[in-house]
Amino acid sequence: MAAVGSNWLMPSLRAKRSNPGIIWWHAWVASSCLLAMTAENAVTMKTMLLCRPSDIPDGGTLALPAPPGSLTSLFAIRRGDTVLIYVNACPHLGVSLDWAPGAFLSSDGSHIVCAMHGAQFEIETGRCFAGPCIGEHLEKVPHQLEDGMIAVSCETGV
């Protein structure tokens, strides 16, 4: 287990070395991934607990940390009881989408907007309908609820 830990925790720590608060956040996320594993699911069901659905404002978004071993963060959108999670990367050039920390939606909240090129994406599907990557899709992240928390695979974004 120690060899696995050193492989997936260290890239996040190196990438965030300039902000000690973020290092602790990444260490907490990495440890939550370990805590979610049991002997029965250690190989097939490693999960990372992200947040409670109620932590995401209804009609809004929430920036989420990168899964262990990945340098690309995630973000969640909630519409009532529906939560969607995407990798925070534009399919055009792979740049982060948020135009301010945690801000991913258009001013009227009707679609996702890429800060770099102004590409516009449907919230429900992640399909680009305007901008340089028309027809391409954001990477949707499968998730489930575990004890009231949103959980994603530790392999997400790797």
C-alpha positions in Angstrom: 0.0 0.0 0.0 2.9 2.4 0.7 4.1 2.2 -2.9 0.7 3.2 -4.2 0.4 6.1 -1.8 3.7 7.6 -2.8 2.7 7.4 -6.5 -0.6 9.1 -6.3 -0.1 11.6 -3.4 3.2 13.1 -4.4 2.3 14.6 -7.8 -0.6 16.6 -6.2 1.7 17.8 -3.4 4.5 18.9 -5.8 2.0 20.7 -8.0 0.6 22.6 -5.0 3.8 23.3 -3.1 3.3 27.1 -3.4 0.1 27.0 -1.2 0.4 25.0 2.0 -3.3 25.1 2.6 -3.9 23.3 -0.7 -1.3 20.7 0.3 -3.3 19.9 3.4 -6.5 19.8 1.3 -4.9 17.3 -1.1 -3.6 15.2 1.7 -7.1 15.1 3.2 -8.6 14.1 -0.2 -5.9 11.4 -0.6 -6.5 10.0 2.9 -10.3 10.0 2.2 -9.5 7.8 -0.8 -7.7 5.3 1.5 -10.4 5.4 4.1 -13.0 4.6 1.5 -11.2 1.4 0.6 -11.9 -2.0 2.2 -10.3 -5.3 1.8 -13.1 -6.4 -0.5 -13.1 -3.4 -2.8 -9.5 -2.2 -2.7 -8.8 -3.4 -6.2 -12.1 -2.7 -8.0 -13.9 0.0 -6.1 -11.4 2.6 -4.8 -13.4 5.8 -4.3 -12.7 9.4 -3.3 -15.4 11.1 -1.2 -15.8 14.7 -2.5 -18.7 16.5 -0.7 -22.4 16.3 0.2 -24.8 17.2 -2.5 -26.0 20.0 -0.3 -22.5 21.5 -0.3 -23.2 22.5 -4.0 -25.5 25.4 -4.3 -28.7 24.6 -6.2 -28.3 26.0 -9.7 -24.6 26.6 -9.0 -21.2 25.0 -9.1 -18.5 23.8 -6.8 -14.8 23.4 -7.7 -13.4 20.1 -6.5 -9.8 18.9 -6.1 -7.9 16.7 -8.6 -8.2 13.0 -7.8 -4.9 11.5 -6.5 -2.4 11.1 -9.3 -4.1 13.6 -11.6 -3.3 17.3 -12.0 -6.7 18.1 -13.4 -9.4 19.2 -11.0 -13.1 18.5 -11.2 -16.2 20.6 -10.8 -19.8 19.8 -9.8 -23.1 21.4 -10.9 -26.3 20.8 -9.0 -29.8 21.3 -10.4 -32.3 20.3 -7.7 -31.6 16.6 -6.9 -29.4 16.2 -10.0 -25.6 16.5 -9.6 -23.3 16.4 -12.6 -19.5 16.2 -12.3 -17.0 17.1 -15.0 -13.2 17.2 -15.4 -12.2 20.9 -15.4 -10.6 20.9 -18.8 -11.8 22.3 -22.1 -11.6 19.8 -24.9 -10.1 22.4 -27.2 -6.7 22.9 -25.4 -7.2 21.2 -22.0 -7.2 24.5 -20.1 -9.2 25.0 -17.0 -12.7 26.2 -17.6 -13.4 28.5 -14.6 -13.1 32.2 -15.3 -12.8 32.9 -11.6 -12.2 30.3 -8.8 -15.2 28.0 -8.8 -17.1 30.1 -11.5 -18.0 27.8 -14.5 -21.4 29.0 -15.6 -22.6 31.8 -17.9 -24.0 34.9 -16.2 -27.5 33.6 -16.5 -26.5 30.1 -15.3 -27.8 28.4 -18.5 -24.5 26.8 -19.7 -20.9 26.2 -18.9 -18.4 28.6 -20.4 -14.6 28.2 -21.0 -12.8 31.2 -19.7 -10.0 30.9 -22.3 -11.9 30.8 -25.6 -15.6 31.4 -24.6 -16.6 28.0 -25.7 -20.1 27.2 -24.4 -21.3 23.8 -23.2 -24.7 22.3 -22.4 -24.9 21.6 -18.7 -26.7 18.2 -19.0 -24.5 16.7 -21.7 -21.2 18.7 -21.7 -21.5 19.1 -25.5 -19.9 22.2 -26.9 -22.5 24.2 -29.0 -20.5 27.4 -29.6 -16.8 28.2 -29.8 -13.7 26.5 -31.2 -14.6 22.9 -30.1 -18.2 22.6 -31.4 -19.5 19.0 -31.2 -16.8 18.0 -28.7 -17.7 17.1 -25.1 -16.5 17.8 -21.6 -15.4 14.6 -19.8 -18.3 13.6 -17.5 -17.3 11.9 -14.3 -19.4 8.9 -13.1 -20.2 9.2 -9.4 -22.4 7.6 -6.7 -23.6 8.4 -3.2 -21.8 6.7 -0.3 -23.2 7.5 3.2 -24.6 10.7 1.9 -21.3 11.8 0.2 -20.6 12.1 -3.5 -17.9 9.6 -4.4 -15.9 9.2 -7.6 -13.4 6.5 -8.6 -9.8 7.2 -7.5 -8.9 6.5 -11.1 -10.9 9.5 -12.4 -8.9 11.8 -14.6 -5.8 9.5 -14.6 
